[in-house]
């Protein structure tokens, strides 16, 4: 099935999607900073350019969008009805890159934490952030 938008509109829509400083990422960053944690952002020297790097704890945090990283069983991950094969390939590549980055980071003795976008919604955010703090203190 062809795209429902003309090429110019699709290009504009895609250009508005950010990979850094997303709302879920900013939420976690503000919380960590308020709790006294200091971190680096998007370290290009590390595999996968983790969203947040806590060198003191040798821990990295990836904050994944449910759609872009194919969060199985999540209501926010719905494969589009147009260009389905292209989207499935794209999401599959993202998942493969995620797995590769995690294994390389673990080989470097990093603790890897993945937080999904859906875990930062109102119903789950408090539990997610408390679990994050518990994990960091045990690292």
N, C-alpha and C positions, 0 to 999 in steps of 0.2 A: 504494500500500500504506500502511496506517495505521501510526502509530508503535507500537512494541512496548511502550512504557512509558506508564503513565498520566500525565496532564498534570503532576501534582504532582512525581512522581519525575523526569520530564524537566526540569522547571523547576529542581529542586534540582541535578541533574547539570550543567546548563548554568551555573548560578551558581558552581560550583566551578572553572570554567575561567578562568584568569587571562590578562590581556593584558599585564601588566607583571610584572617580577621572575620570569620563568619560569626553569626550570633551565638551558636553553641560554643564555639571556641572562645569567644570573648567572655561568655558566662563562666566557663571553667577558669580562665585566666584571672578574672576579677576575684573569684572565690579563693583561688590559691594565694593570690597576693594579699588579700585581706587576712588569710590565715598565717601569714608570715613567710610563705614559701617564695623563693626567688628562682627565676628560671630564664632560659634562653628560648628564642623562638625560631622555628624552621631552620635548624642547623643543617646547612648544605653538606657538611662533612660526614654526616651520619646517613646511613641507608634509609631511603624513604622520606627524608626531610621531616622528621617528627614535628608535630604542631607545637609541642612543649617539651623542653629538655630540662630536667632537674639534675645538674651535674653532681651536686652534693649527695644525692640519693642514687646516682647512676640509674636513673629512671627516665623513660620517655613516655609521652602520652600522645596517642593518635585520637583525634576526634573525627569520627567518620559520619558523613551524611548517609542515611539509610538507603536512599535511592542510588547514589553514586557508587557505593561500595557493596550493594546487593545484600542487604541485611535480611537473611532468610527468615520467614515467618513474621515479618514486620509489616504493619499496614501502610507504612510509608514507602515500602519498596514494591512498586507496581511497574511491570515492564510496559512501556508505551505500546499502543496499538499500531502506530505507524513506525516504519523502519525497524521493526522488532528485531530482526537478525543483527542489524548494526548495533543497536543498543545492548543486546545480549553479549555481543563480542566485546564491546567497550567495557561493560561492567565486569565481564569475566577477566579482561586484562587488568582492570583495577584490583580485583581480588587476588590475582596472581602476583601483582606487584606488592600488594599488602603482605601476602604470605612470605614472599622473598625478603622484604625489608625486616619483618619480624624475626625470621630465622637468622639473618645476618646480625641483627642487633643482639639477639640472645647469645650468639656465638661470641660477641664482644662483652658478654656478661652484663648486659643491660636488662633491667626489669622493664617489660613492655606492657603498658596499660592501653586498652582500647575502650573508648567511650563512644557509644552510638548516640546519634541525634535524638532518637526516641527516648533514651534514658534521661534526657534533660528536659522533658516535658513536665508540666506541673505535678502530675501524680507521682512521678518517680525521682524528681530532681534531688530532694533532700536525702533519700536513701543512697542515690548514686554518688553524691558529693561526700557523704559520710564514709561510704565504702572506699572512696578515693583516698581520703585522709588516713583511714586505717591501713590501707595498702602502703601508702608512703611511709608511715611511721614504722612499718614492719620491714621496709626495704633496707 
